Amino acid sequence: MARDFGSSATKQYFTSRIKKAAKSLEAKGYEVITVDTGDEAAQKVLDLVPEGGSVGFGGSVTTRQLDLIETLEKKGHRVFDHWKAGLSKEEVTAVRRGQLTSDVFVLSVNALTLDGEIVNIDGTGNRVAASIYGPKRVVFVVGAQKIVDDLDGAFYRAKFVAAPINSTRLNLKTPCAYTGECNDCDSPGRICNVTVVFDRKPTGTPMTVILVGEELGY
Ligand code: SF4
């Protein structure tokens, strides 16, 4: 579930950061949509999916919180969701490959800087691969708590906030799952093998960033 920020002072703080990040992202070539709630974000994503278009979802708690998958399937869209229960290893691989050529690929970020840099860290790499090139459109959905001041803050957030929480969520035997801190591990379950920084929007693919005035994902 999305979580709003409660007090009006907190909301004002996040609103001003969203405005600054939005301006930076627009200057870097992204289409930017700002909304107040996760429900509004979900509707904006649906509006971006063409009639009959396929939709891929990166490994992202944010996008699952929007409850889009069931809605899209009911509308007859082909959905590439590698978190779907009951998939075999081979099927997961096939779904990940399908994401690479989907009509719309939806994911979140580990962090977004006020200067409009997007940072994502992946274990397998399918999420970051599809976010760069392949799908006809890429849509990032970003809860306001993921906006950080700069790239140092982004890397810190990815390794010391998002990765430990995700490691715990996935029951991985990584050090951060137990300690909440990154020690640059050699664990077989390590989820931080590929780091991608979008300095600007890559050429060729339309990309939309939906900034949400609520806490979404990790
Ligand atoms: S490198 Fe290892 S310890 Fe550090 S955040 Fe990634 S999985 Fe956790």
Residues whose N, C-alpha, C, O or C-beta is under 5 A from the ligand:
A	BS01	SF4	K159 A163 P164 T174 P175 C176 E181 C182 N183 D184 C185 R190 I191 C192
